[in-house]
Amino acid sequence: MTEAVRETDLYEPVKRFLEGQGYAVKGEIGAVDVVACRGDETPVFVELKTTFSLSLFHQAIERLAVSELIYIAVPHKPGKVFLRSLKRNVALCRRLGIGLLTIRLKDGFVYPHADPGPYQPRRSNVKKQRLLKEFAKRT
């Protein structure tokens, strides 16, 4: 039987990842799981969780009041169910302006799926025209 993943198992890989980019990294600062600072730049905050959850997104949104560089980090799990969930959660993170990291636990590899930033939706003229055409047909 495999041992359950804990948030503390995610800290070291995320710390190494950020230190590799020149950040000074500390854990459990106030209510934030990971804080990374580099010179006078805006600090990076990372919320660690063992799985995607609504409370994880709530925590990340709360952190946006302090910094615009917020990431969530979860373990990367095998299987199609996780990949579908990952795809949807990457889209949600982009809409919220939050970054997303996954950690491969067997070797501690950290993969950035989305970086924090303002949401820029892609417009689809085809879908728009289809909706307007259907609208015009209705009485």
C-alpha positions, 0 to 999 in steps of 0.5 A: 500500500502506498503512503498518503501524500502530505502537503509537506511532501510538496514543499521541498520540490517547490522550494528547489524549483523556485530557488533555481530561479533565484528566489529566497524561499521560506515556508509557512509564513503567516497563512501562506504555504510558500513565500518566495522573494527575489530582490525588490520584485513582487513576492511569489506565493504558493498554496500547496494541496494534495488534490484540487479542491474548491478551498484551494482556489478560495485560498489562492483568490484570497492571496490575490489581495496581497500579490498578483503572483499566486500559484497553486501546486498539487501532486501530478497523478497518473491516469486520464481522470487526473489529466482531464481534471488538470486541463479544466483546472488550468483553464480555471486558473487562467481565468482567475489569474492564478498560476498552476504547478504540478509536482511529480513525486517520484523525482520531485520534478515541478511542471508549470502549467500556467503562470499568473496573469490577467485573463485574455479570453480567446474570441470565437467568431464562428461560435458567435455567428452560430449563436446569432444565426440561431437567435435570428431564427427564433420567434 
